[in-house]
């Protein structure tokens, strides 16, 4: 009889790490209802709010990431890292995990590093097309490495890689809402083209500023907007919308399934999860990669699609001049957008969460049978 799966899921920092982690936890629970699951994240980060909302316990570590823009601000980092290892030791002693799943983010590093030192199975998920440093450092001793895209042999041992795609929230994969009902939810009309702007949970200032400056032009083009601004400066953008009746604006959209269903076109950052969701929903998209992402991984994520004609790209520095003309091109050239919609769907992975959960459970069962 295989022993109970006791798994720690480590990482976070952004929705791109947190929501896949929750999706895998739910898949594990569906297959093994008696599995014990504990999340470990970074104190003060968004996982401390989002994970409990999904019904899971989370413990926060006192840890911070590397400040890449000001190296002098990293003086306390070694002390926080040492403290986090003591915290991890206490967590392991109490919870007694037999498997660790890391989704990236700096809080995953001390958890997986400690587990590997204790010879506990560690599984890594790398969502981006350019691997993060922590995952690369951990890969040599990892049990299995799940990747969101092909070609990751550049970063990881080839024999440990399993290409799964990126786990996407079930309500997006299994959306049942009809387009007219989705538009109604946002107070919009079925007769107009709808543009979804996704700034991510932390916002995308360049995209937001360009949209704010072009609200009149977008209305003149008969385009309506679902505009997710992110929290920074959200009140300014709400104020800018004023009396425009063609715009729904909010700092955060709870029902992204409805937002994707309502949209004809999308403008988005190209974080791994945004890309995965847009592929699944099959929307014509212009990506604006975040220019300060580690190793410029958002550009790599977008270019995987752009080079196949499945999406368009505008560099962050060019947004002010090029975003509106690119949107206009997408609106006017319906043949091009239909072609993009067809191609982007070929990049979709529908069962990443299930494949990852099955692999972890099977490995545990085989090692204890």
N, C-alpha and C positions, 0 to 999 in steps of 0.2 A: 504494500500500500504506500504510494508516494506521500511524502509529508506535505503539510500545508504550505502553500506559496506565501511567503512573507516578503513583500517587495517594497523597497524604497524607490520613489521616483524623484529624481533630483534635477534642479535647474529652474530657470525662469528668467525674469527680467522684462520680457515683452510677451505680448499675446502670441507671437510666433513660436515661443517655446512652451507657453502655458497651455494653450488650447490643444495642441497635439498630445501633450502629457496627459491631459484629462481624457482625451479620446482613447488613448491606450489603456488607461486605468479602467474606463468603462467597458472596454472590450475584454480585459482580463476578468473583470467581475462577472460579466455575462457568461464566460466560459467556466469560471471557477468562483461561484458565489461566496465560498468560504475563504477566499484569498484575503489576507490582511495587507492593506495598502496604506503607506505613509508617505506624504510629500515632504521634501526638504527644499527650502528656497532661501532667499536673502531677505532679512528683516527690512521692512519699509518698502519693498517692491510690490508690484501689482499682483504677484502670485499669492501674497498674504490675504488678499481680498477675493480673488477669483476662484481659488481652489476651495475654500470653505463654501462659497456659493454653489459649487458643484457637488457639495456633500462630503468632502474629504478633509481629513485632518492634515495640517501642515505645521512644520516647525521652522522658524526662521533662524538663519545663521548670521552672526555678526561679521559680515564680509563685504568687501567692496571690489569693484573691478578696477582694472588699470586705467588711469587717466592718460589718454594718448596725446591730448592737446597741451597739458602742462605736467611735465614729468616730475616737478618738485612737489606736486600735490599727492604723490604716491608714497611719501615718507612713512605713513602709518600702515601701509598695505602689508608688510611682513608680519607686523604684530596682529593684525586682523586675521591673516591667514593662519597663524599659529593658534590663535584663540578658536578659530573655526574648526581646526582639527580636534581640539579638546571637546568641543561641542558635539562633533560627529562621533567621537569615541563614546560619549555618554548616550547618544541616540542609539548607536549600534548595541551597546550593552543592555539597554532597556527593550528595544524592539526586536533584536535578534533576526535581522533579515537574512534570507538565503539567496536573494538576487537584487541587483541594483540596475535601474534603468535611468540613464542620463540623457537629458534632452538639450543640453547646452546652456549657456549662461554661466557666469563665473561661480555661482553657488554649487554647480555640479562637480567642480574640480576636486575640492577636498573630500567629498562624499565618495566619489569613484576611486580616488587615489587611496583612501583609507581601506576601501573594500578590496582593492587589488592587493594591498599589503597583507590583508587577512585571507586571501585566496577565496574570496566570495565572487561568484559570477557577476560580471559587469557587462551591460549592454548599452551601446551608444547609438543615439539617433542624430545624424547630421543632416539638417534640412536644406542647407544652402549648397550651391554649386561650387563654392570655394570654402573649404573646411575651416572651422575655427581652430585657433591655437590649442585651446584646452582639449578638444576632442582629438587633435593630432597627437598631443603628448600622452593621452590616455590610451590610444589605439593599440599600441604594441601588446599590452596585457589584457585587452578587452576580449570577452568571450565571443561577441558578435557585433558587427557594425552595420546598422541599418542606414541607408542613404536615400535622400529624396530624388537624386538624379543619377544618371549614368556617368562614367568617366572618373569616378572618385578614387581609382587606383593611384592617381597622382599624389594622394594624401594619406591613404590607408593601406595596410596589408591586403592584397587582392583576395587572399583565401578567407578573409574574415568578413568580406562585404556581402550584404544581401540588399539588393535594390528593392525598396518597398514603396517609394513615393513618400509623400508627407501626409500624416493622419489629419483628416479634415473633420470638423464638427458634423455629427450625423444629421443635424437639422438642415444643413446645407446640401448634403448628398441626397437626403430623402425628402427634400422640400415638396410640399403638396399644395402650397398656396398658388392660386391662379394670378396671372399678371394684373388683371383689372382690380382684383381684391388687394394685391400688393400695392398698387398705385394709390388706391383709396386710403390705405393705411397711412400713407405719407401726404395725403391731401392733394394728390396730383391727378392729372387728366390722362385718359387712355389715348387721346388723339395726338399727343406730342411725343417727340423723341425724348428719352430720359437719360441723363448723364449722371452716373454715380461717381462721386469723388471721395476717395478713401485716403485720409491723411494718416491713418493708424492711431493707436491709443495716445501716442505722444505728439501727434500732429505733424504736418508737413508744411512748414512756413512758406516755402517758395510756391507750392501749389496753392495754398490758401490765399496768398497775396495776389497771385495771378487771377484766381477765380473772383476775388473781391473786386479787382480792377476791371473785370470784364463782364460783370453782371448784366449791364445794359446791352452789350453786344450779344450775349447768350440769349437774352430775352428776345432780341430782334431776330435771332435765328430760329425762334420758336422752340428753343430747347428748355426743358425743365430739369431741375437739379435735385438730387439727394446728396447733401453735402455733409460729410462727417469730418469735422474740423480737428478733432483731438482737443485736449483740455487747454493747452496754452493759448491765451488770447481769444478764447471761444466767444466771450461776450462781445468783443469787437466785431466778429464776423456775423453774429446774430443781429447786431445793430446795423451793420452794413446792408443786410438783406431787407430790413425795413418793410416797405410795402410791396416788394416783389412777390407776386402770387405764384410764380413758377418755381419757387425754391423752398425745399424742406432743409433746414439746417439744425444740426445738433453736434455736441462735442463727442457723443458716443452713440452708436446705433446698436441696440440690444438684439434686434431681429435682423441679422445680416441675410438670412435666407430670403426674407421679403424684399430687402434692398436689392439683392442680386436679381431676383425675379422681376422686379419693377424696371431694372435698368436695361437699356439698349447698348450703351457704351460705358466704359469705365476709365477713369484716370486714377492711377494708384502708384504708391511706392512699390518696390519689388522685393519686399521681404519674402522669405520662402513660403510662409503660410498664405499671404495675399496672392502670390502666384498660383499656389496649389488650388485655392478656392476659385480663382478666376478661370483656371483650366477646367475645373469640374463644372462650373456654371456655363462655360462656353461663350464668354462675352468678348467682344472686340475691345481691346484695351490699349491705352498708351501708358507705358511705364515711365516713371520719373524716379530713378534710383536715388536713394539717400547717399550723398557723396561721402559722408564720413563713416559709413559702415566699415567694420573691420575688414581689411584686405579688399575693400570695394566689392564685397560679395553680392550686393544688390545688383550691380551692373552685370556680373556673371549670371545671376539668376534670370535677369531680363533678356540678356543676349542669347541664352539657350533657345528662347522662343522667337526673338527678332530675326535671327539668322535663318529661321525656317519659314519666315513670312507669317508667323502666328500672332505677332503683336508689333506695336510701334514703340519707339523710345525717344524721349527728350531728356537731354542732360539737365541736371538741376540748375546749372549756370545759365542755361538757355531758356528757362521756363517763361520768363517775362516776354520774350520775343516770339517763341515758337509754340507754346502750348495752345493758344487759341487757334492759330492757323492749322495745327495738327487736328484739333477737335473738329474744325470746319471741314477738313479733308475727309475725316471719318464719317461725318454727317452726310456729306454730298456724294461720296463714292460708295454706294451701297454694294456694288460688286466686290470691292476691296474688303469691306467689313464682313460681308458674308463669307468670303474666302478665309479671312482671319478667324472667324467663329468656327469654321469647319476644322481648321488646322490646330487651333488651340485645344480643342477637345481631345486630340490624339495624345496630348501630354498629361491627361488626367489619370490619376490612380484612385480607385474607389474603395479599396479595402486595406489600405496601409495599416490601420489600427489593428485589424484582425490578423494580418500576417505577422506583425510584430508580437502581438499577444500570444499567438499560437506558437511561435518560435521559442519564446521565453518559457512558456508552460511545458512544451514538449521536451526542451532541454533539461528542465528541472526533473521531470518525470523519468526521463531516460537515465539521468545521473543517479537517481535514487531507487531505480527498479532492480 
